[in-house]
Amino acid sequence: MGPELRFTRADSVKVLFRGDYLACTTPKSLDMSVLGRDVLEMFALIVDRRSDTVCLLGGRHRYTITEDS
């Protein structure tokens, strides 16, 4: 069995991805964490650097961009 990626959905259900993944052992190798395209292409990906948030949206989830007043 290969490495596993485990996520928790918004409804607290655990999701598991198994496969071969490349990992960097030095945290400063990249300025942020990276998941492979094989996983990311299953989701809409939102990266908000200001709030240090990464969202992976799938299934029936949608997003809306609005301007704060």
N, C-alpha and C positions, 0 to 999 in steps of 0.2 A: 504494500500500500504506500502511495506517495504522500507528500506533505498535504496538510489540510488548512483551509482558511475557514474560520468560523465567524459568522455575523449574527446579530440579533435584529430581527425585524421590528418595526414600530409597534406591532402587537405582541411583542416579547417572544415570538416563535424563533427558535434557533435554526439557522441555515448553514449547511456545510458544503464546501467545495473541495473536491479532491483533484489533485493533478500535480504536474511538475512545475515548480515556481523558482525563479531566480531570486536570490536574496543577497543583499550587501551586508557584510558583518560589521562594517565601520559606519556608525550613525551619520558621520559627516561626509560620506561618499556622495550623497545627494542632499539638496536643500529641503526635500520633503519625501515622504514615503511614496512608493510606486507599486501599484498592482498591475498585473499583466493584462494585456489587451483581451486575452481569452476570457477573463472574468469581467472586465469593465465593459465590454461590448454588449453585455446582457442588461445593462442599466443605463439610465440617464444619470450623468455624473455632474454634481455641482460641487465646486471647490470654492469656499469662501475663506480666503487667507486672513482677512481682517478679524473674523471671529473664530479662526482656527477650527473650521467646520468642514467636513466632507460628507456629502449625502449621496447615497446610491439609491435611485428611485427605480422601481420595477413594478411589473404587474399593472394594477389600476391606479397607481399613484401618478399625480401630475403636479406641476409647479407653476406659479405665477410670479412674475417680477413686477413689483410696484415701487413707487417712489415715496419715501417718507415725507410727511408734511412738516 
